[in-house]
Amino acid sequence: MNLFDVYPLNDIEIVKAAGSTVWDAEGQEYLDLYGGHAVISIGHTHPHYVSRLTDQLNKVGFYSNSVKIPLQQQLAEKLGQVSGKTDYQLFLCNSGAEANENALKLASFYNGRKKVIAFKGAFHGRTSLAVAATDNPKIIAPVNETDNIIFLLHNDIAALNAAFTEYGNEIAAVIIEGIQGVGGIKEASVAFLQQIRSLCNQYNAVYIADSVQCGYGRTGIFYSHDYAGVDADVYTMAKGMGNGFPVAGISIAPKFKPWYGMLGTTFGGNHLACAAALAVLEVMEQDQLMKNAEEVGSYLIAELKKIEGVLEVRGRGLMIGIDLPESLAHVKKELLFKHHIFTGEAKPNVIRLLPALNLTKDHADQFLEKFKIALKG
Ligand SMILES: Cc1ncc(COP(=O)(O)O)c(C=O)c1O
């Protein structure tokens, strides 16, 4: 049997990892500024994470949601405290797409409506409604096509107002990333998020903050959307939540009332997933990783902005996009194969930095030095 060949692969096998360093099968060391696609939040193989998961595995790894799992309540309390949303409710699932799918479903159950506002450049996942709300026709199968999604220009307040004026009471939800990741590190403006909040209040629509990539402390605050000073009704999260263990969740405002069977999952909230997520929050809190993300991120952004040849530097904290001209499109590959630095990318020529939140200033300096050489090379 062969693998279903859907990923273009780099010819590298990673066999060991610690903090922001990984090693391949030949013993070559790499600096990891990609974090396995924004997933590694507290660093690879963090000792506290490894021991918490190992201890849990030696007790019980999985039992279904038909029994009490006190770790889920512990996780909810910790998440409420670290995110500053102590009165929200937690539903646990397994991936970012699933989190968004559940958030959209919840919104529609809540107000009985069908239409969803999403934005150009958005990525919300690959399951049916999440992919329909994703601005990439190539990955939307005919069965996922629906007239229920209204795509608007990102950060266009006039278009947002007009859509609410036209569809008003048909709109179930507005879903938006605080900073578009796949879309090339484009931040939603404060005024835009405030207007979403205000229109959702006016029309009883649900404001869904997709925090799958930009959330979980990456930008220096727990949910990057909260930078706008208004609360979302539902926050979706995944990537950094388990530092590589598949776990996702949605944080739900108090006004949503649950009923048995409204949402559900086999694997969501299992013992190991909760242990992983608790370990992440404990390390984030103990080592003040949001503060570090803010400080090292601000330093990197300021230094990158000084470099000649870069078109634009976007982002916040440790979610950074470096926009390069077409003539420098080779730089990302050169960083990986010549300088042994993992970075992410976005179309057409954006280098995406999504490292662990405990990236050190030394690591940042190493990257800056190699990046400058790669630009000249
Ligand atoms: C903003 C955003 N939402 C949702 C998803 C989907 O997450 P997953 O791949 O875990 O389903 C992603 C993945 O890249 C994402 O960046």
The ligand as a Gaussian input file, in Angstrom:
#p B3LYP/6-31G(d) Opt

LIG

0 1
 C       -6.825000      29.865000      10.739000
 C       -6.970000      28.383000      10.578000
 N       -8.161000      27.814000      10.814000
 C       -8.344000      26.499000      10.704000
 C       -7.317000      25.670000      10.310000
 C       -7.553000      24.201000      10.160000
 O       -6.930000      23.482000      11.180000
 P       -6.683000      21.911000      11.038000
 O       -5.673000      21.702000       9.970000
 O       -6.212000      21.501000      12.413000
 O       -7.997000      21.302000      10.701000
 C       -6.049000      26.212000      10.042000
 C       -4.923000      25.356000       9.608000
 O       -3.927000      25.784000       9.067000
 C       -5.878000      27.610000      10.172000
 O       -4.700000      28.195000       9.909000

